Each structure stands twice: as structure tokens, then as C-alpha cells.
């Protein structure tokens, strides 16, 4: 899931760059076709929605494993204690 979130954001950035950079000379944003606006809008929404979800998932993944050298959180410690005592 983490890889697909990062891949989706990369694809959205690629679509935005393509729509904005590959327009015909003299074509303003107001003269772009509706399909290009649809792609631009959907790519923006993907970036806005997937960024917090991917960051939260990455933080949960990092928090899951204890790190004795830099300290760990209560969630990581409780997970480690329950998995090693059984």
C-alpha cells in the first residue's frame, strides 16, 4: 500500500507537469480542452488525498518496530512486549 501511494503521487505529478508543459504555443489555461482540465483536477485531488495517507502509513510502519538507540513509543513498546512474552 505504501508503494502504491508513492506511485500514485508520482503519476499525479507527472500528469500535472505534462498538462502544463505540453500545451500548444499560445494556449492559455482558459482555452484548454475539458479533458485536460479533468486530468489536471484529478491529479491535484490525488496529490491532496494520498499525501497524508501515505505519510500516516509510513509513520505507523516506523512506529511499529522498537528502536532502542533512539527510544521508542508506547505503541511500539507494547507491541514488542506482547509479541515476545507469548
C-alpha positions in Angstrom: 0.0 0.0 0.0 2.9 2.4 0.7 4.4 1.7 -2.7 1.1 2.3 -4.4 0.6 5.6 -2.6 4.0 6.8 -3.6 3.4 5.6 -7.2 0.1 7.4 -7.4 1.6 10.6 -6.2 4.4 10.3 -8.8 1.9 9.6 -11.5 -0.2 12.7 -10.5 2.9 14.9 -10.5 3.8 13.5 -14.0 0.2 14.3 -15.3 0.3 17.8 -13.9 3.7 18.5 -15.5 2.6 17.0 -18.8 -0.6 19.1 -19.0 1.1 22.3 -18.0 4.3 21.9 -20.1 3.0 20.2 -23.3 0.3 22.7 -24.2 0.3 24.2 -27.7 2.1 27.6 -28.0 -0.4 30.4 -27.3 -2.9 28.1 -25.5 -3.8 29.6 -22.1 -5.3 27.7 -19.3 -8.7 29.0 -20.1 -8.5 27.6 -23.6 -7.5 24.1 -22.6 -9.9 21.3 -23.5 -12.2 19.9 -20.8 -10.3 16.5 -20.9 -7.1 18.2 -20.0 -8.8 20.1 -17.1 -10.3 16.8 -15.9 -6.8 15.2 -15.8 -5.3 18.3 -14.1 -8.1 18.4 -11.5 -8.0 14.7 -10.7 -4.2 14.7 -10.4 -4.4 17.6 -7.9 -7.0 15.7 -5.9 -4.8 12.6 -5.9 -1.9 14.6 -4.5 -4.1 16.2 -1.9 -5.6 13.0 -0.7 -2.8 10.5 -1.0 -0.1 12.6 0.7 -1.5 12.5 4.2 -2.5 8.8 3.9 1.0 7.8 2.7 2.7 9.8 5.4 0.4 8.3 8.1 1.1 4.8 6.8 4.8 5.5 6.8 4.7 6.8 10.4 2.8 3.7 11.6 5.3 1.5 9.9 8.2 3.2 11.6 6.4 3.3 14.9 5.8 -0.5 14.9 9.4 -1.6 15.5 11.2 -0.5 18.6 14.4 1.4 18.2 16.4 1.2 21.5 19.1 3.5 20.3 16.8 6.5 19.8 13.9 5.4 22.1 10.5 4.2 21.1 6.9 5.0 21.7 4.4 3.3 23.9 2.7 1.6 21.0 6.0 0.1 19.8 7.0 -1.0 23.2 3.6 -2.6 24.0 3.7 -4.4 20.6 7.2 -5.7 21.3 6.4 -6.8 24.9 3.2 -8.7 23.8 4.9 -10.4 20.9 8.0 -11.6 22.9 6.2 -12.8 26.1 4.0 -15.4 24.4 
